[in-house]
Amino acid sequence: MKKNTTLIFLSIVALSLTACSNTKNNSISSKTEGSTITKKQVVSKKIIKTKRNMNVKMRDKTGDYWKLSSEVGDYPDLTKFSNLSLEVSISKNITYLKSNGNTIYTFYSSAGIGNTTPTGVFAIQSETSPSFYNSEEREGANYAVSWLDHGTYLFHSVPIDSTGNYLVSEAEKLGKSPGSHGCVRLSISDSNWLYEQALSGALPVGTPVTINQ
């Protein structure tokens, strides 16, 4: 069963998020490409990347870690980075956010069980949703950003039930084992941040997404 969502970008177009979910009339927004980067900005990017690489500390995967940021510290300001890309390792349960090939943030993640997550090179798409629920799978999630088939395969939060409560037993798989039906799960904080970057255009449509085993 598919329920249409709303695509907002100058005009309104009906479509649906279908792989991990069917949606409940959620807003879908389109993004635009980033602005031109000056030489001065490039210098700033190098300084930021050096500082982050020296001070990265991953959060312990204990307690309610799946609610929080995977790294202990601030998220990067994506407006100060160029040539962004995302790289998902299914086997390592890790997703890397990169700039010019250098990791600027590391997410704990959980992809699909078995071979349900396609491997290859894809891209961030315009479809996003703040929340959805799949009645057939009896599971949904928040903060969805599409990377394949326009709402079929998504980055999104750890799963929720029909009342919007997070499923703790599933959330505790984050960063430890695959658990989804094909999408890539992130922590609540990480998925919210990535969703906001997509909405703002700081994570542009067309950003490469590489999925590896």
Number of C-alpha atoms within 10 A of each C-alpha: 8 15 18 16 23 20 21 16 12 8 6 11 12 12 17 22 29 21 18 27 28 24 26 18 15 18 15 25 20 18 22 15 12 16 10 8 12 8 9 8 14 14 11 12 18 14 10 16 19 12 11 18 13 8 11 15 13 15 15 12 15 8 8 12 18 27 18 15 23 26 18 13 13 10 16 14 12 16 15 17 21 18 13 21 22 22 19 25 18 23 14 17 22 22 27 21 18 20 20 11 13 15 18 23 21 22 22 27 32 32 32 19 15 11 12 13 20 17 15 11 14 17 18 24 23 24 30 32 27 18 20 28 25 23 15 9 12 12 22 26 29 24 24 30 33 24 27 20 15 19 27 19 23 28 28 31 31 30 27 22 16 14 9 15 11 20 15 13 9 17 24 20 20 26 25 16 19 25 23 21 19 22 29 31 33 33 27 23 17 25 27 20 15 20 24 17 18 26 22 15 19 22 22 23 21 17 18 19 22 19 19 16 14
